[in-house]
Amino acid sequence: MQTDLRGRDLITTQEWTRDEIDTLLEVAWDLKRRRATGEPHALLRDRVLAMLFFFSSTRTRISFEAGMAQLGGHAQFIESQTTQISHGDTAKEIGEIVGRYADGIAIRQCDWAIGNRYIRDVAEASRVPVLNMQCDVYHPFQILADLMTIMERFGRDLRGRTMNVSWAYAASYQKPISVPQSLILLMSRFGMNLRLTHPPEYKLMPDILQQAQDNVRQHGGSLEMIDDFDAGFRGADILYPKSWGALLTTDDDEESARIGQQYTDWISDEGRMALAQQHAVYMHCLPADRNVEVTDGVIDGPQSIVYDEAENRLHVQKAAMALTMS
Ligand code: CP
């Protein structure tokens, strides 16, 4: 167990060792237990988290804000449009200045080819830890919550479990690729048999795939690429089908939407769920396009664990804040 994570940024889970991630999960379970039993845990009294959002959010904003209050501190919600960023405040200035007011800076900046660079520039200038609330490349807290949820279902030893990270069709908008990328990066460090299932136009970043393959070599398990939606479900223990944009194929949203039109039958439905193990679980980070990306019957059905995933955002984020901001 690692006890000196104070001051550490969390931008991608790849920059935390397995031991450090195990520590974060231990603390998350402890804080979950303390909340369930009503035991006070004001570990960050008088501390402030500045939360800077360039993109909308339901779960991320509310869980970070609630988590900071439960830890005895305060979270500031800052919508980027209400700041002077558009009038010239640079990433360096945000890091320098906000880092002198707050004890941690959390940022959501999902703009393609901009978000991660922005968060890293703020982190470089900041004297306090920077937490990535989702960028164009990574969504670390979602995936840490997903890992915690999977372990609650299947136990801490996930070796031999088959997880299908799959593209699915959605019509609402071209969703970021940060969730599937972060999923294959983290789950490939736990010896699982991973499937990455998508049509050819929905590739992930080559560098991310390389890192995931390196993880598999180090930790065991496998990473298999599949382009058949049904094949991804067959015999799997954990199903994570969600949409993402064809960002590696085109940066034109309309063209990306047109490409997606070829694959409207990539919907998670009861027939597809029946291809998986009987005990299989359905996961989605939310928001989902209901009855487009997934049927109501599946997302509201007995195999769905989407609300446990959403709840665990609170606990892993509280753990990360307690460890890095105390
Ligand atoms: N899953 C997730 O990050 O949800 P929000 O976009 O609502 O924060």
Residues whose N, C-alpha, C, O or C-beta is under 5 A from the ligand:
A	BS01	CP	S56 S57 T58 R59 T60 R61 C285 L286 P287
